[in-house]
């Protein structure tokens, strides 16, 4: 990509940003933030969730929750 192409792209994006109303930009930002997974899942995947399930099961087993 040449410098001229990059500048053209940059100017187009700036104009598009400036043309959209402030309220719409805010709504789009909020919707993107809500769709994003939590930081724990993003950084560590499903491991924290699996560990939480495992410890919960072990605690219930130790407390007598398992009736066989």
ZANUTOR-309261 format. One record per residue: residue number from 1; residue in one letter; x, y, z of N, C-alpha, C in turn. Coordinates in steps of 0.2 Angstrom, whole numbers. Each point is the difference from the previous one (the first is absolute). Layout:
ATOM NUM A X Y Z X Y Z X Y Z
...
***
This chain:
ATOM 1 X 4 -6 0 -4 6 0 4 6 0
ATOM 2 X -1 4 -5 4 6 0 -2 6 5
ATOM 3 X 4 5 1 -2 5 5 -6 4 -3
ATOM 4 X 0 1 -6 -6 3 -3 -7 -3 2
ATOM 5 X 1 -7 -1 -6 -4 1 -2 0 7
ATOM 6 X 5 0 5 -1 0 7 -3 7 2
ATOM 7 X 2 5 -3 -3 7 2 -7 1 -3
ATOM 8 X -1 -3 -6 -7 0 -2 -5 -4 4
ATOM 9 X 2 -6 2 -4 -4 5 -1 4 7
ATOM 10 X 5 3 2 0 4 7 -5 5 -1
ATOM 11 X 1 4 -5 -5 6 -1 -7 -3 -1
ATOM 12 X -1 -5 -4 -7 -3 0 -3 -2 6
ATOM 13 X 4 -3 4 -2 -2 7 -2 6 5
ATOM 14 X 4 5 -1 -1 6 4 -6 4 -2
ATOM 15 X -1 0 -6 -6 3 -3 -7 -4 2
ATOM 16 X 1 -6 0 -6 -5 2 -1 1 7
ATOM 17 X 5 1 4 -1 1 7 -3 6 2
ATOM 18 X 2 6 -4 -2 6 1 -8 1 -2
ATOM 19 X -1 -4 -5 -7 1 -3 -5 -4 4
ATOM 20 X 1 -5 4 -4 -3 4 -2 4 7
ATOM 21 X -6 0 2 -2 4 5 3 -3 7
ATOM 22 X 1 5 5 3 -2 6 -4 -6 3
ATOM 23 X -7 1 0 -4 -5 4 1 -7 -3
ATOM 24 X 0 0 -7 1 -7 -3 7 -3 1
ATOM 25 X 5 4 0 7 -2 2 0 -3 7
ATOM 26 X -4 3 5 0 -2 7 -4 -7 0
ATOM 27 X -6 0 -4 -3 -7 0 4 -5 -2
ATOM 28 X 3 1 -6 4 -5 -3 6 -3 5
ATOM 29 X 3 5 3 5 -1 5 -3 -5 6
ATOM 30 X -6 2 2 -3 -4 6 -1 -7 -2
ATOM 31 X -3 0 -7 -2 -7 -2 6 -4 -1
ATOM 32 X 6 2 -2 6 -3 -1 2 -3 7
ATOM 33 X 0 5 5 2 -2 6 -4 -6 3
ATOM 34 X -6 0 -1 -5 -5 3 1 -7 -4
ATOM 35 X 2 0 -6 1 -6 -4 7 -3 2
ATOM 36 X 4 4 3 7 -3 1 0 -4 6
ATOM 37 X 3 -6 0 0 -4 6 4 3 6
ATOM 38 X -1 -3 6 3 3 6 7 -1 -1
ATOM 39 X 4 4 4 7 0 0 3 -7 2
ATOM 40 X -3 -3 5 2 -7 2 0 -5 -6
ATOM 41 X -6 0 -3 0 -4 -6 4 2 -6
ATOM 42 X 1 6 -1 5 2 -5 7 -2 1
ATOM 43 X 2 1 6 7 -1 2 2 -8 1
ATOM 44 X -5 -3 4 1 -7 2 -4 -5 -3
ATOM 45 X -5 2 -4 -4 -5 -3 -5 -3 5
ATOM 46 X -2 -6 -1 -5 -4 4 3 -3 7
ATOM 47 X 7 1 1 3 -3 5 -3 3 7
ATOM 48 X -1 6 1 -2 2 7 -8 -2 1
ATOM 49 X -3 -1 -6 -7 -2 1 0 -8 2
ATOM 50 X 4 -3 -3 1 -8 1 2 -1 8
ATOM 51 X 5 4 2 2 0 7 -5 2 5
ATOM 52 X -4 5 -2 -6 1 4 -5 -5 1
ATOM 53 X -1 -3 -6 -5 -6 0 3 -6 4
ATOM 54 X 6 -1 0 4 -6 3 -1 1 8
ATOM 55 X 2 6 2 0 2 7 -7 0 3
ATOM 56 X -5 2 -4 -6 0 3 -3 -7 1
ATOM 57 X 2 -5 -5 -2 -7 0 4 -3 6
ATOM 58 X 6 2 2 4 -3 5 -3 2 7
ATOM 59 X -2 7 0 -3 2 6 -7 -3 2
ATOM 60 X -4 -1 -5 -6 -3 1 1 -7 2
ATOM 61 X 5 -4 -3 1 -7 2 2 0 7
ATOM 62 X 5 4 2 2 0 7 -5 2 5
ATOM 63 X -5 4 -2 -5 2 5 -6 -5 0
ATOM 64 X 0 -5 -4 -5 -6 1 -5 2 -6
ATOM 65 X 1 3 -5 -5 2 -5 0 -6 -5
ATOM 66 X 4 -5 1 0 -6 -5 -4 -6 4
ATOM 67 X -6 -1 -3 -3 -6 3 -1 -6 -4
ATOM 68 X 5 -5 1 0 -6 -4 -2 -5 4
***
